[in-house]
Amino acid sequence: MAFSTASTALVFALLASVVFRGSYGGRTLSALVEEQPLAMTYHKGALLAGNVSVNLIYYGKFTASQRAIISDFVASLSPLPHQKDYLEPSVATWWKTLAKYYAASRTPLPKLGLGKQVVDEKYSLGRSLRDADLAKLAARGAPRNAVNVVLTAEDVAVEGFCMSRCGTHGASRRSRAGRSAYVWVGNSAAQCPGQCAWPFHQPMYGPQAPPLVAPNGDVGVDGMIINLAGLLAGTATNPFGNGYFQGPKEAPLEAATACSGVYGKGAYPGYAGDLLVDPVTGASYNAHGARGRKYLLPALFDPSTSSCSTLV
């Protein structure tokens, strides 16, 4: 079962939540800027908890460099105790913002760790995938205590991709083996970077401000990080469709999608906000990660103030 869709990077901010046939929270490509909701409702369901492995399933051709950008991001979410050389603002600090959601449920914030990485460069299910195919690929991860992330290459077409979504999150069906959450994100570089990789590409619609320089030098993959981050936040706080969200369950606004298009203070349609800029490369970012990485991450809705919280 899928629950939510992602498209954090659409034009300047659009994305509400899309569906991936039964999907919970994510991001869609629809309106320019959604009016900001006033409250985030907790529907008393389970949240992601404990030690959780994030398994990466690469479908199609990804270079070693592209895989490293993604795996380093995941490793940055909950750094190990001996990793004390992180600069602030950091990916880990961004993730800890979600602790406010966990306070009401009296559940500790989950610790995400990089799990196994599966590479399918032979396109075993073809180059055109439907929702059921994404669920099959996600099953190659782990059946419990895991978030299985399916990442599709730029030459892979996915049902609804670029038309209504940039990614999605959902959960497997209940079974004796347990139940796991999953995420899918597509590389939009060759198909719709103006929708799913904004602000690193000129938007297809709306105000035409110059695109920002991608912090890891890869417009498609840096755009994937934005969407992956937002979907992981939605997965943690609304893994099975009855956690935290605003609006109807069929099209929920979650922790990140409630703040679509906002990355720094002062953001408005066509402008991502005031960000940090690398003096050497000119790249824009708002979070430091493992191995000296820099990333651009979406703002998260703060349930205690009913406002979008940014790192910078």
MOLIN-V444711 format. One record per residue. N is the residue number from 1. RES is the residue in one letter. OMEGA is omega in whole degrees, 0 to 359 (NA if undefined). Layout:
n res omega
N RES OMEGA
N RES OMEGA
This chain:
n res omega
1 M 177
2 A 184
3 F 188
4 S 183
5 T 183
6 A 174
7 S 182
8 T 187
9 A 181
10 L 182
11 V 186
12 F 179
13 A 189
14 L 174
15 L 172
16 A 180
17 S 182
18 V 181
19 V 179
20 F 184
21 R 179
22 G 188
23 S 182
24 Y 187
25 G 178
26 G 182
27 R 181
28 T 177
29 L 181
30 S 186
31 A 181
32 L 179
33 V 180
34 E 176
35 E 186
36 Q 179
37 P 186
38 L 183
39 A 176
40 M 186
41 T 175
42 Y 184
43 H 171
44 K 178
45 G 181
46 A 173
47 L 176
48 L 185
49 A 176
50 G 177
51 N 186
52 V 177
53 S 175
54 V 182
55 N 184
56 L 178
57 I 181
58 Y 181
59 Y 185
60 G 186
61 K 172
62 F 178
63 T 178
64 A 179
65 S 179
66 Q 179
67 R 181
68 A 178
69 I 183
70 I 182
71 S 177
72 D 177
73 F 180
74 V 180
75 A 182
76 S 185
77 L 178
78 S 184
79 P 179
80 L 183
81 P 184
82 H 179
83 Q 186
84 K 184
85 D 182
86 Y 174
87 L 176
88 E 357
89 P 186
90 S 175
91 V 181
92 A 178
93 T 176
94 W 181
95 W 182
96 K 176
97 T 182
98 L 181
99 A 179
100 K 177
101 Y 184
102 Y 181
103 A 182
104 A 182
105 S 180
106 R 178
107 T 179
108 P 176
109 L 182
110 P 175
111 K 181
112 L 179
113 G 179
114 L 180
115 G 182
116 K 178
117 Q 182
118 V 181
119 V 177
120 D 181
121 E 183
122 K 177
123 Y 186
124 S 179
125 L 180
126 G 182
127 R 177
128 S 187
129 L 174
130 R 182
131 D 181
132 A 179
133 D 178
134 L 178
135 A 178
136 K 179
137 L 179
138 A 181
139 A 178
140 R 178
141 G 180
142 A 183
143 P 181
144 R 181
145 N 185
146 A 166
147 V 182
148 N 186
149 V 177
150 V 182
151 L 183
152 T 183
153 A 186
154 E 179
155 D 179
156 V 177
157 A 179
158 V 179
159 E 177
160 G 182
161 F 180
162 C 178
163 M 181
164 S 183
165 R 176
166 C 181
167 G 180
168 T 171
169 H 182
170 G 181
171 A 178
172 S 176
173 R 178
174 R 178
175 S 179
176 R 180
177 A 181
178 G 181
179 R 181
180 S 177
181 A 177
182 Y 181
183 V 170
184 W 175
185 V 179
186 G 175
187 N 187
188 S 189
189 A 184
190 A 187
191 Q 183
192 C 181
193 P 179
194 G 178
195 Q 189
196 C 178
197 A 173
198 W 15
199 P 180
200 F 177
201 H 178
202 Q 180
203 P 179
204 M 183
205 Y 173
206 G 181
207 P 185
208 Q 176
209 A 179
210 P 179
211 P 178
212 L 177
213 V 182
214 A 185
215 P 179
216 N 174
217 G 182
218 D 184
219 V 182
220 G 184
221 V 176
222 D 174
223 G 177
224 M 180
225 I 178
226 I 182
227 N 178
228 L 180
229 A 180
230 G 181
231 L 176
232 L 177
233 A 178
234 G 179
235 T 181
236 A 187
237 T 178
238 N 187
239 P 185
240 F 175
241 G 180
242 N 177
243 G 179
244 Y 171
245 F 176
246 Q 176
247 G 183
248 P 181
249 K 182
250 E 180
251 A 187
252 P 168
253 L 185
254 E 186
255 A 181
256 A 184
257 T 175
258 A 181
259 C 184
260 S 177
261 G 181
262 V 180
263 Y 179
264 G 180
265 K 177
266 G 181
267 A 174
268 Y 184
269 P 181
270 G 181
271 Y 185
272 A 181
273 G 180
274 D 185
275 L 173
276 L 180
277 V 178
278 D 183
279 P 181
280 V 185
281 T 184
282 G 182
283 A 178
284 S 181
285 Y 176
286 N 181
287 A 175
288 H 180
289 G 181
290 A 175
291 R 178
292 G 181
293 R 172
294 K 183
295 Y 171
296 L 184
297 L 181
298 P 174
299 A 178
300 L 179
301 F 180
302 D 184
303 P 181
304 S 180
305 T 183
306 S 179
307 S 180
308 C 182
309 S 180
310 T 179
311 L 180
312 V NA
